[in-house]
Amino acid sequence: MYWREQCEKLTAEPVPLTEKQEAALNMLKLYIKRIGRAPSLRAFAAGLGTTVSNAHRYLVALEERGHISRLPGRERAITILETGK
């Protein structure tokens, strides 16, 4: 995601979330609020109506933008951060 980093440096503003990324973040917030833990990747994908691969891309994008944090190698280790970058 080199070009995004360069774009953020030039504009000094974070790249906004797309509509689908915003929906993914809202789904995560709602799931964690109702169930008390993060969804599995498959459950997350099913909730979004997309593939596991695309769901993973949403998680990476949300993490890059500072909306969530994840622990590498751990399932369901997603934390919603208060504010984005």
Order of alpha helices (4+ residues) and beta strands (2+ residues): alpha-alpha-alpha-alpha-beta-beta
